[in-house]
Every structure is written in structure tokens, then in C-alpha cells.
Amino acid sequence: MCKKMLNFLVIVFLFSSGTVLAQKKSISGVINDESGMPVPGANIVLKGTNNGVITDFDGNYTIEFSEEGILEYSMLGFVSQSIPTNGQTVINVTLIEDVQTLNEVVVTALGIKKEKKALGYSVQEVSGDVLTNGSNGNVSTALQGKVAGVEITTTGGVGGNTRIELRGNSSLTDNNDVLWVVDGVPFSAGDSSDGGLFNGTSNGGGLLDINPDDIESMSVLKGGSAAALYGSRGANGVVVVTTKSGKQSSGLGISYTGSVMVSNAAYFLDLQEQYGQGNQRVYDENSTSSWGPIFDGSLKTSWTGEELAYVAEKDRLKNFTEMGVSSKHTFSFTNGNDKGSYRATVSKEWNEGIFKNHEVDKLNYDFKSSYQINDWLNMDAKASYIKNEGSQRPNQGFYSAVSYFNAMPANIRLVDLAPGYDIVNNEHIEKLYTTANANFRNPYFIQEQTVNSDERNRFFGNLTANISFSEHLKLRLRYGLDNYRYETVSGYLYADTVNDQRPNYNTSEKFFSEENIEALLSYNNDFGEDFSFGMSAGANKMNNNSDELSSSSGKLISEDTFFLSGAEDASTISTTEDFSEREIQSVYGFVDLSYKDYLFFNATARNDWSSALPADNNSYFYPSASLSALISEMVEMPTWISYLKLRGSWAEVGKDTDPYNTTQVYTLGQGNYNLTTTSEPNNLVNSDLKPEISSSSEVGVDLRLFKGLLGFDFTYYDEKTKNQIAVVSLDQSSGYSGRYDNLGLITNRGIELMTTISPIRKDKFRVDLSLNFSKNKGVVEELSTSVDDDEFYTFLTDNDGVQVRGTEGERMGDIFGYAYVRDDQGSIVVGSDGLPIVDDERQVLGNIQPDFNGGIGLNVTYKNFSLNTLFAVQQGGEIYSLTEASATGSGNTLKTLSLGREAFVVDANFEDGSANTVLVEPEAYWEKVSGITEEFIYDASYMKLSEISIGYNFPVSTLGKKAQSMLSSARISLVGRNLFYVYKNTPGTVPDASSYSTSYGAKAFDFSPVPVSRVVGCSLNLKF
């Protein structure tokens, strides 16, 4: 594999180094709009070549060329212009706004650029500038609130994992991964990880390797028709990333983008600070709960043996966290001529989390070039090296610092807990405020004892040949490679009294490689004045290999032997190797027809053969068809209607399964006397397994009014996914715990609406408002297998029995838990002890699906100033606050003050209907209620200020002669993220990043996540 990489790099750099030297001419100028405002980012290209530049923030440009020709000036939303050079040295251009946006071009499947008017399906494109407004280094979270129909949840803090759903959940087994494609090549998002209910860390995986500063645009392909050409891998939607290319500049073009951000933990569970350690209002320094007396400042004997003032230790978790500082610096170098261009980038990013020693650092090198070798051959190449390092990712779940602080009596001081241990006989011994117990630990000790680190070294790139046989017939040949090595180390440095197998050491090393070989032959031509025709046929071969070696030490001899061979007993050292290989062979084609440039038809077809499926069922075919009609061009419309387009599409796509789910495989091991042993997997394979099939249809309308001042893009979609691949339970007598089978039908129906409003367009002053809205309803229509006839599928069950289910005939994601027993009038029923009675049967208490999601963006420009804001919105859905429930029984939550701390009578009735008259202690009441799920169900609605940036473009002419000779543009911005929530209903925590995991079922739980941070900082952009 190293040889392949070396050969690939040699080819890339050899051909890209062939820069043709010729006597150059240059033209400079300024591009403004009709109001006199400069147009940054406009494209200037010498027609028929790859020679092009873009304008700076002040609308200035300079382009060099060796031969006279025609310059083409273009910008999204404006009418393109073509102007002959004719020996001119200065050309100033005024671009006229294209209110009909007829020529808007977007990147679609296979990286093919198409006019948006010709598309019969919804595609939403996000520019690189919009993506990086908030200086967010995580490309997936930077999408939040910017695309209709996209729901994003996060966990784990800096470098944590992200869940992205396009148009709802279509799988019972979380087979919802979106395909990421970078410059035409699939980009693995693998090796992400989630925390567990009890323990674990979150890792964002491969998506952290994408550098947002390198992105030119991102196209989100949500529907089956949009993504059908990507086959089974695109069944859950595709994000097509186009990175920035080289542009010609006067000499070497250099740009710098830098940012410094500061983050602080901001959102915590609401805790009470009035009562401290003890039980039934009596102080007890050995108690693990806060049912003691009210704080009065008197001296009491602490758990340390000292006499201390009896007061609350306020903001304990907040003070335990640290201020995180992140900085990023990116340098880009571009150049080119009328024969070719290149862009080279180096970027370094340091990210500190809010917990001690939590860091995620990234190093990116990227080189992208294009070269016109002769009249019929153009070569494109891309090579990227990424190094991503993470360390001390914080634990989540029950055994995390967050959970331990929430369960801790309110008067326990941080200064007494720190540093978490005492040194006894050269060993670190945990400082405990109570007896040794897995549920009551010292967070400082856990932080020092736990070790984890990970490192991924990645090479990614492609080599593409574009061959023009004629003006109409072209061939594209592409080789793409995604290759990385991923290493992890984890373990515990010190012994403790909870687990006798500590300290221990674990390590793993994984090699991943994916190769894609692609050919696409395309023919395009016009027939007469009315008809245009395009036809393409192609093939792809994907080979995916993974090999992982993992080793564990068992218990180590001592704290000083944190390595594999430091095991106390050599027989406890274990090593396992896992490997997998998958191949998908594909053929595909598509046809484009247009009539009078206002009626468009597109049809696609693809067939995949997957090695992961049985030979009899490994071939699956999926077609699509779409139609687009520009009504505003077909018939005369009122003057206030600038643009009207109707569209519709239908598609069918498939999904395969993981390798080795259809053929029995065995695990090799070593037994007594060094004999080789084999063991079967827990789940029985199924040789008759079929691919999942998704059929989808959508209709939509695009409308622009009042010369583009108001615009609407509306979509209705209907998706059905059958043959769900999942594991169904088997009787223990079978020898297996479950079996892979096809079961069930899931439907997702919904609407998407994108609205743009430009209420102010004046000289040097402009206001633009964008709103996106999406509503999805996912239903389990059918649920049946050849093994049993279960009426529901369980996504997740917590340790108290709360479940997230998919019930046949109902919406996906019902939350089943325990409720109060109530009488016919709805009153709570209590037992003879005066405490609420809990219904033994689980009941539906809510559903995780929101009523709708949305985003509100505001963009204001005035002279050289700009303001960009983004609000993210969710309305509806429910969430269970296990965080609050867990801390309520110990008297720590604010909720436990709602009925006072004196004995009271619960407002309820006895089972015979008579009024309750029994006094109960608050401690007994809340300990009982903490196990009643109903009490902790909250509305998951929220609205937050997700991003804000205030920028200023420095007029280069005012910066002095020396600066003018060096700089072409300069911009500084103040940036904020997650600054505040306009409203939310959860008890201090936040509903959009509150879980320990990104799995579908975990969305129902607010449970001990890494606290969300409020982030502020500044960024600087310079071009030389």
C-alpha cells in the first residue's frame, strides 16, 4: 500500500509541475453590483481555458494571460457577461442581478455540474463562506440549521461524534450513515465512537479530517433521485464536497485564514444550593445525599475530619471544567496560467476541550491541480495528508465526572477533592468522601486515572483524466484512494477499590484502504433550436479493506508499567485480529433531455453487485426519473412573478449489509496447550438475506417574486424502505442469541420549505433573510419476520427499563416508561404509605420525533461591515431527563425544593377514591418519584443562537503604501457560537446535545453529556 501511495504522489507532482512559461499580459479591474457595492468572490475566466481568478473583498481582480481572448465574468445570482480583452489593461464591470436565477449551477451526483433549473429534485448547496461563518472546525456541526431536512445531533464536546439524518430515520439498526464524497471520491467517516450508558468516550471519526477552509461548496443530496447514481452507498443521502481550486493571480497568490476561539462550559443541570449532606434534615458527614439541614454557615465536622462552615459549594461542575482555547492557521498558495493551475494548502489546528488535557489537534496538507496537456486531454489531481490526534476524551454516562458531581452532596468542596488522590507507599489512592462505591467516585481521581489517546494518519486523493474526443463526446477516467492508519491507546493508570483489574493497558491499530476506479463516457448535443440531449454511461469498482489488531494487558504489575508487557500475569495478555473486505461493482447511466430550455427530463439507472450479500441476491437495480418545468418561461406571468418552476421525481435505491452476515465465519483463538480453537458468532447468519430497498418520490415548486426580493422552494416527499435488515431474537436452545433477517417497512413523509427575503437593497446597504423549515413523520408500517411476529422493535433500553421503540403502525421513536397510576379523574393514586403508586406496565410517554426543525439566517452588509447570524429551531418531540432523575433521589436537583423540605401530604387520592391524608418525608417522596419516568419527560423544543459573526473588510487603499503593495484584501471578524437559547424546556441542560451517544434511541435521553460550551473568538482573513 505504501508503494501505491508513493507512485500516486509521484504521478501527481510530476504532471502538475509542468507549468508552461510564456510572456504574460494582465488585466485588472473592479466588479460592482448595480448599487455600486463591490462583489467579492466573482469569477473571471478566460474562455476556453482553466485560467481564472476571483475578486477579493473589495471586488478587485487581476488576471494574467499569454494570448488575447474573451473574459467571462460570473457570480451566483447575477447575469454572466463576456468581454473581449482586445489589448485592454483595465476592465471594470457592473454585474446585473439575475432575478430569475436561470443560470444557477450546482454540483450534483458524480460531481457533475448542472443548471439548477434543470433539476427535478431538491438539492441545497452551502457555500464555503457560509459554512465557515462561525469558524467551526467540524464540518458536520457547521451544517446545523443551514439545510432544510437535515437534523444534526452532537455529543462529546470538542472532536465529539455527530449524527446526521437526512429526511428522517429509515433504518431499524441505525444504518443511516450519510455518504460523504470529496472531489468525486468517497471519503470514509468511519472510526467514530460513542459513549455508553455507563461509560465511554465520543469520537467524531473520519469527518474531523475534512478542513472547512478548503471547501468551495457542499451540495446536500437528500432524495433518492438526487443520490441514486451513488448506488447503495448513497441510499441515506449524500453530501458532495467540492474543494477550492487554483486560480491565476499576479504572481503567487497567497492567502491566510486564522482564528482564535475561547470556550467555556455553559449549560448544566439545575441543582439546589440550599440543603446539604445528611438525611431527614439531620447532618451526617458520611451521607451520600443532600437531605440534610438547610445551610446556615455553622461549623460542622467534614468528611475530611476538619471543622468547616456548612455552606453550599456553588457551580461545582462549572469550576471543575477549564477554559478551552482553540486556534487554527491556514495558508494557501495558488497560481496558474491559461494551461493549468494549482492550489496548495497547509493548515494546523489546536483544540482544547473544557476538561483537563482534552485536546484534538489536526494537521492538513492539500494539493490540487489541473493541467491542460493538449487540446484533447486535461488532467486533474488531488493529494491530501491529514494527521488527527486526540487525547483525554472525557467519559460520558453513569461513570462520568458529570454524573458524579450531580450525585454529590451540595456541600462537598472541590478543594477537598483535588487532586483526587493521596500518595501512599508510592501509589495513588483515591480520596473518597464516602465508602468505596462505583456510584460515588472522586471526579478528579477519575480524570487522572483514565488514559485515552488516538491518532489517525490519512492519505486521500484522486487522479482524473478528462478526454475530449470531440466537442460533444467526452470520457472521464478517475482513480480515487482513501487510506489511513488509526491507532488508539486506553486504560487506567492507577489501581482502585471498584475494579480489581486496574491498572490496565489496551491498544489497537487499524489499517483502512478504499480504492475506487471509475469511467464515465458522456455525449451532449443540441438538435435544432429547441432540443438538447445528453447521455452518459459509466462503471465503478469499489474495493474496501480493513485490518485491525487489538491487544489488552489484563491487570498491570504497577503504576509504572503502563505498557502491554507490564502485565501482572502474562497469561492475561490477549490479542485479537479482525479483518474485512467488501467489493461493489457497478454500472450506471443517465439521460438528460430538454425542450426550449424550459422543460427538462432526466432518467438514471444503476446496478450494483455487492460481495456482502449472498450470490443469489447480490445484484440490485435502482432507477430514477425526474421532470422539471419552468412555467414562467412557458407562459406569460404577472410582472410580480419573476420565476416559477414545478418539479417531480421518483427513485428506487438499495442498501446492502455488513460483510459476513450471510456466510458463517468463525473466530480463531488459542486454548490450552497452545491448541487453536474456533468459536461461532452470537448471531446466526442468513444466506437468504435481501438488500433493503427504498422507494421515494417528491414534488416541489420554486418561486421567485418581486424581482427576487422574495423566494420560496417547497418540497413534499414520500419514502418507503422495505426489507429492513436487523437481528431478531432466537430461543436460547438454538445456540444463538439472534439471527439476521429482513423485516418491516418504514415510511418517511414530510415537507421542506426554504424561503429567502431581501427587504433592503440599497446603495452600500443590504439585508437578506433566509428561513428553512422541515417536517418529517417516520412510521413503522410493518414489522414481521420469518422467526416471530413481534409488534415492536426496541432501539434502546436503559438500566431502569425505559425503552425507545418502533411499534408496528405507530411513529418511530416512542418513549416507553413508567407512569403514575391515576384514577378516572386523572388524579395521582397513592398507597397506604402516602407515596405515589407506579404503573407496572410501560406506557407511551412521548416520542423523539420533532414536529419540525428549522433555521433562521440573517445577513446584513453596510459599506465594509457585515453581520451574519443563524438561529437553529426545533419544535416538539419529547426527551427523558435521566440526568435529573438520577440526581433527584439524592436530593440534589432544584425540583426537590418544589414541595419544600418539611413533611407534606401528596395531592392525590387513595385507591378507594378518598383524599390522601398521610404525611410523607420529602426524602421518601423524591426517592420514589425518581423512578417514575413520567415525572422527567420534557418538551424538546428549543431555539438558540447557533452562530453570529460581525466582520469588517479593511479598504486596502487606507492601509498605507507598503500594505497596498502586499495585500489585496483584509478582513477581521468577531465570532460567537451557542451564545444563548431563546427558549428551551429541559432543566438546565440542552435538548440538542444532551445525550451520551448519537444512536437513534439515545436521542430520547438527556443523560450526563459533556456540557455544551459557549464559544467566542475572532478570525482574520488576508490575501496577498
Secondary structure, DSSP 4 states (H G I P E B T S, - for coil): -HHHHHHHHHHHHHHHT-PPP---EEEEEEEEETTS-B-TT-EEEETTSS-EEE--TTSEEEEEESS--EEEEE-TTB--EEEE-TT-SB--EEEPB-TT-TT-EEE-GGG-EEEGGG-SS-EEEEEHHHHTTT--S-TTGGGTTTSTTEEEEE-SSTT--EEEEESS---TT---PPEEEETTEE------B---SSS---B-GGGGGS-GGGEEEEEEE-SHHHHGGGGGGGTT-EEEEEE------SSSEEEEEEEEEEEEE-----B--SB-SEETTEE-TT-SSB-SPBP---EEE-TTS-EEE----TTHHHHHS--EEEEEEEEEEEEE-SSEEEEEEEEEEEEE-SSTT-EEEEEEEEEEEEEE-SSSEEEEEEEEEEEEEEE-PPP-STTSHHHHHHHS-TT--HHHHTTSEEEETTEEEE--SSSSBTTB--HHHHHHHEEEEEEEEEEEEEEEEEEESSSSEEEEEEEEEEEEEEEEEEEESS--SS-TT-SEEEEEEEEEEEEEEEEEEEEEEEETTTEEEEEEEEEEEEEEEEEEEEEEEEEBSSTT--SGGGBSSGGG-EEEEEEEEEEEEEEEEEEEEEETTTEEEEEEEEEEEETTS-GGG-EEEEEEEEEEEEHHHHS---TTEEEEEEEEEEEEEEE---TTSSS---EEEE-GGG-EEEE--SEE--TT---EEEEEEEEEEEEEETTTTEEEEEEEEEEEEEEEEEEEE--GGGT-SEEEEEEEEEEEEEEEEEEEEEEEEETTEEEEEEEEEEEEEEEEEE---SS---SEEEEEE-TT--EEEEETTSBEEEEEE--B-B-TTS-BBB-TTSSBPBPSS-EEEEES--SEEEEEEEEEEETTEEEEEEEEEEE--EEEEHHHHHHHTTT-BGGGGTT-SS-EE-S-B-TTSPBP--EE-HHHHHHHHTT-GGGGEEE--EEEEEEEEEEEE--GGGS-HHHHHH-SEEEEEEEEEEEEEEEE-SSSS-TTS--S--STGGGGEE-SPPPPEEEEEEEEEEE-
